[in-house]
Amino acid sequence: MMNEIPAPVTSVGKTLLARIEDRSAVIGIVGMGYVGLPLAFAVTGAGFRSIGFDISPERVADLNAGRSYIKTIPANKIAEMRKGDGFRASADFTEIASVDAILICVPTPLTRHREPDMSYVVGTATSLQPHLRPGQLVALESTTYPGTTDEVLRPILEKDGLKSGTDLFIAYSPEREDPGNINFTTSTIPKVVGGDGPDALSLACALYGAITNRVVPVSSTATAEAVKLTENIFRSVNIALVNELKTIYRAMDVNVWEVIDAAKTKPFGYMPFYPGPGLGGHCIPIDPFYLTWKAREFDLRTRFIELAGEINTMAPYQVVERLIEALNRRQGKSLKGMPVLLMGVAYKKNVDDMRESPALKLFELLEARGALVDFHDPFVPQIPETREHPEFAGRTSVSLTTEALAGYAVALICTDHDDVDYEAVVRCVPLVIDTRNVTRDLQGTYDNIELA
């Protein structure tokens, strides 16, 4: 880790640094999603004016009208951002010329063959390039493989003669968001920063240092890219481990949740991870395979990553098989034609984010086996259009009335949102399959609960 951040040496770098330090710099954030919008809130909160760029006219219209589409940044925060011309949204990329720093927060999904889909990064860079001018800082925040900033982003931005390090300053600083976690916000999470040269590093650290409580400089953009992948690979591998232990301990009639709760009392050498119905979110199911793909360039295999991916990918299948087995054992029924209530479709508790949610795979598997599936989610009133499961778009959440619950043969708890009356569910539905152990306090009272 670098201990010292050099001061800019070029005249254009010194000019931009002065604008950052006196808060006269205007910041453009490209991509007003779950990363970009919280970042814009942090930027305006730090005293900078900002423009949020997005290709969606609906998002731009919502933001400029003071409406929010993300739970973590409600309408009152949008109003706070917009005070004194602090923030506005735009779909006009010619306005890129008017900003001093550009922070790119666009999706980096996988293709169906688990290879990096860089189309959003390439498309964004191509849209920015004609409107760049000397003296601007461009920082990529999207999670990606080591080398992306140098090999993909920089050549596009330099296409018309601007040179990185002298005319233009390019950096990489991976996003670190944890939706629903009230203990951390964009401004309180340490920010890792790598620059394409010393001036880029200096300017990026100055900007992010003004926005966040702590900046962690590293020696290159590739190192910063590797940091983000390492964080999520660590989580993926450990979740796969407990998902495998869950299966083994169940065969031994041992409750994996009780094991984890006891193990985490050790004050050193152990960190708790928890099993579930599969991986969700924009990071853990995707990011590790960016390194797997890049490693092939060096004739290397990422065996831990690939094995973890296999285990986590199988989790929804195992949950459905557990449900089928329990339904047959307890009621002598097959799944075909059975009404099933899927509890929670967001990828994690207390958020409205459905990216890569394992609930969609569960939906698919259950319906493929003939089940009649409804869902309830207090944070997702209607399933939006998704990349992998467009067939579920428009389905709406059902109410948890006593009458409605009595009509289901099985309730499958996928996401453990707070403020849900799980006891009513357990009381009214003959079989409850719990993938999150949210019914822990009810398991001694009711005998229709099974962990999966």
URMOZI-V677646 format. One line per field, one symbol per residue. ss: DSSP state (H for helix, E for strand, L for the rest). psi: psi as a letter, one per 40 degrees, with the letter a starting at -180 (. if undefined). Layout:
# URMOZI-V677646
ss = ???
psi = ???
This chain:
# URMOZI-V677646
ss = LLLLLLLLLLHHHHHHHHHHHLLLLEEEEELLLLLHHHHHHHHHHLLLEEEEELLLHHHHHHHHLLLLLLLLLLHHHHHHHHHHHLEEEELLHHHHHHLLEEEELLLLLELLLLLELLHHHHHHHHHHHLLLLLLEEEEELLLLLLLHHHHHHHHHHLLLLLLELLLEEEEELLLLLLLLLLLLLLLLLLEEEEELLHHHHHHHHHHHHHHLLLEEELLLHHHHHHHHHHHHHHHHHHHHHHHHHHHHHHHLLLLHHHHHHHHLLLLLLLLLLLLLLLLLLLLLLLLHHHHHHHHHLLLLLLHHHHHHHHHHHHHHHHHHHHHHHHHHHHHLLLLLLLEEEEELLLLLLLLLLLLLLHHHHHHHHHHHLLLEEEEELLLLLELLLLLLLHHHLLLELLLLLHHHHLLLLEEEELLLLLLLLHHHHHHHLLEEEELLLLLLLLLLLLLLEEEL
psi = hhdihiiididddddddddddefeihhhhhhfaedddddddddddeeiiihhhiehdddddddeeeiiehdegidddddddehffdiiiiehededdeidihhhgiigaiidefihgedddddddddddeeiiieihhhhehhaiheddddddddddedeehhheddihhihhhigigheheehideehihhhiigiddddddddddddddidhhgiieidddddddddddddddddddddddddddddddefhhddddddddeeheiehhhiiiaeiiiiecdedddeddddddddefiigdddddddddddeddddddddddddddddefiidhehhhhhhheieiifiehehfheddddddddddeeihhiihheegdhhihiddgeeeheiihiifiddddeeidihhhdhgiifhgdddddddhdhhhheefeedeededieehhi.
